[in-house]
Amino acid sequence: MKRFFLCTMMLVAFICASAQTNLLFDEGWQFTHNGKTISVDLPHDWDIFTAPDPEKGPTGTGGGWYAAGKGEYRKSFKTPIGELVKLHFEGVYQKAEVFVNGQKAGQHGYGYTPFTIDVTPFLHRDKRMNEMVVKVNNSEQPNCRWYSGSGIYRHVWLQTMPALHIAENGVFVTTPEVKGDKATVRVEVTVENESSQDRNTTVAVGNEQLIVSVPAKQTKAVTTTFIVNNPHLWSPNDPYRYEVKAELKEAGKTIDHQTVHYGIRSFSFDTENGFVLNGKRVLLNGACVHHDDGLVGAMAFDDAEIRKVRLMKEAGFNLIRTSHNPTTRAFLDACDSIGMLVIGEAFDGWRTQKNPYDYSTLIDSCYREDIHAMVLRDRNHPSIISWSIGNEVIERKELRVVQTARQLKAAILECDKTRPVTEALCAWDRDWEIYDPHFEVLDVAGYNYMIFKHKSDHERDPKRVMWQTESYPRDAFRNWATVHDNVYVVGDMVWTGLDYLGESGIGRYYYEGDRPGESFAPGGQPDWHGTYCGDVDVTGWRKPISHYRDILWNDHNDLYMAVKEPDGYHGKIHETMWSVWPTWPSWTWPGWEGKSVEVEVYTKAPEVKLYLNDKLIDTKKVSRETQYKAVFSLPYEAGTLRAEAGGKSVSLVTAGKPARLQLTTDKKVITANGQSLAYITVEVVDKEGRLCPEAAIPCEAVVKGQGQLMAFASADMKDREPYTSPKVTTWKGRAMLVVRSGKAKGKTQVTIKSSLTAASLTLRMQ
């Protein structure tokens, strides 16, 4: 009875609201796929609940060998009170068709942009329930070069509003002038009149009252400015945000309002000063990041999006490129609040296909709509410093490519003129200078793996501002040095910040006898369903290359030590283009006693001393000439390896046999809203609590109480167990469990069973 009362009160509050309202519409869907119907709550990605299948998976090596196909989502709901009722979809992959009460209400092709459908004409105005059906068609494969997921993988919102209202994303805040003691803030408010009569209304922003007449079925924008004295500037190191509220009034009554967060900051790009933020040059240490959230696939839970940004921040990055598509609002909100610069990218390719059913099939009819959807939604985020219109387009040698670039840039400028436009260009042959007319369209030139051309390009075009929009992980030092030494090269973006699903085998190293070749070899790499090129793996563990890159780019006195896997320990090692040599923070190499092992110590301290079992092995000088590494070779002997530098010490200790499982959660309390996630690290440790780095222990997760198991997996991109299965085998001694909150307060008991003693912990939902 109590539960019914609460739900009724919530509904009454929703119906009585006079202004625009947004109700999260994620709960209570019926999902049908391959003849089976189940109940689901959004966000939902049906692919991640299945296993990658190299023999049948139509998405191929690019999509991670997943099934894709067609699916249907169905939901019943009462007609809310409001002149207009709309459905806002943050993202559906892909080719969505929306039906209400048997009538087609709208459709949307591109899987990565949000869209809104007015369902007012199709709703019942009596007491009958409405039935909505969303048909998703991801059967045309392959259509993406990475894992896309399938389904309504982002949030859905039910919106009600008066016919006269502030337009969607209709409050645009800019800071055209920012000086030390004051900033000018400009607020543009767009009013939309969807009624059949001309309307007069008042827009209120702060103390400003602006009277505006809006013709029937049209929009009208009004602008006001105000001064903020002694502004608190937004930056990655101090991500402070302000708030502005715009109200729409008629006959003295507020009928609609929108509140926007914004940051006050100034930035510029030029070849004399580089990238300047708030008056200071900043070197851009960037990471390319795909849209998936690792273990939960494409399901864009807010907690997963926030975690992704936090992992990149903790890894020392100050820039993310959303390769190669628009990201989520939650992701950008996290970049704003945590402090992360962003390049917002629209598309991977243009008119010449990379895959048979990619964006080339949509671009002519959809590009303007999709660019507007991205820019209008995202333009208030202070984190975004550039828009990107494409990536490695295939038609690079055709005359039309320049015209296409101009068209896409023009579509951006229709919505936002405050940020530069970039694009990531690449060459697969010797023809690079042919890009000069193409680069002329861009405000900042994006170089994929081509920054070695910077000197001759700068001589030919001294006004060209460059950044490397993709780079190989192993080139960390060279790329840092290029940016550090050449002011016209403003940054570097490694491929990638995070491991991701799809593009199977990128970044792999392999042993003699394994399938040879790169990820793009004929037939792909069917043993893999994802990449291993990230600085951070899918469980959130930072690889040694991440610590090295962090030390290069950031002024701190960190000290990190890792050991290169001995060639032949598991087999003869072969690298690929995006790989680094397998290197681990481990001094556990049983069976290698007396044989040579190479140890790397990363630091900006001038000298490193290395000890084994308290015996000094050697002292090494460290400088830019040594690439801020001290490299030692010594015969392996079990015990304690210790490095000392700059008054700091770091040790690696040989682990014993696996003794137990150790569980660590990122949070002990999560919100009981059905949307919150807890990430629990599972580690195999010895009796002293040291990680057993070679432990491969089959485990099973049992989740009881108010939460539910969302995913359980390791970072092994060759494991074909579904990510959402309760079973996993630890890899390198680790695995990760994701628990989704329920909708009721209470406790959730998490137990991991294995051949070792079971391990448990308790989460609280509140």
Buried (B, 14 or more C-beta within 10 A) or exposed (E): EEEEEEEEEEEEEBBEBBBBBEBEBBBEBBBBBEEEEEEBBBBBBBBBBBBBBBEEBBBBBBBBBBBBBBBBBBBEBEBBEBBBBBBBBBBBBBBBBBBBBEEEBBBBBBBBBBBBBBBBEBBEEEEEEBBBBBBBBBBBBBBBBBBBBBBBBBBBBBBBBBBBBBBBBBBBBBBEEBEEEEBBBBBBBBBBBBBEEEBEBBBBBEEBEBEBEBEEEEEBBBBBBBEBEEBEBBBBEEBBBBEBEBBBBBEEEEBBBBEBBBBBBBBEBEBEBBBBBBEEEBBBBBBBBBBBBBBBBBBBBBBBBBBBBBBBBBBBBBBBBBBBBBBBBBBBBBBBBBBBBBBBBBBBBBBBBBBEBBBBBBBEEBBBBBBBBBBBBBBBBBBBBBBBBBBBBBBBEEEEBBEBBBBBBEBBBEBBEBBBBBBBBBBEEEEBEEBEEBBEBBBBBBBBBBBBBBEEBBEEBEEBBBBBBBBBBBBBBBBBBBBBEBBBBBBBBBBBBBBBBBBBBBBBBBBEEBBEBBBBEEEBBBBBBBBBBBBBBBBBBBBBBBBBBBBBBBEEEBBBBBBBBBBEBEEEBBBBBBBBBBBBBBBBBEEBEEEEBBBBBBBBBEBBBBBBEEEEBBEBEBEEEEBBBBBBEBEBBBBEBBBBBBEEEBEBBBBBEBBBBBBEBBBEEBBBBBBBBBBBBBBBBBEEEBBBBBBBBEBBBEBEBBBBBBBBBBBBBBBEBBBBBBEBBBBBBBBBBBBBBBBEEEEBBBBBBBEBEEBEBEBBBE
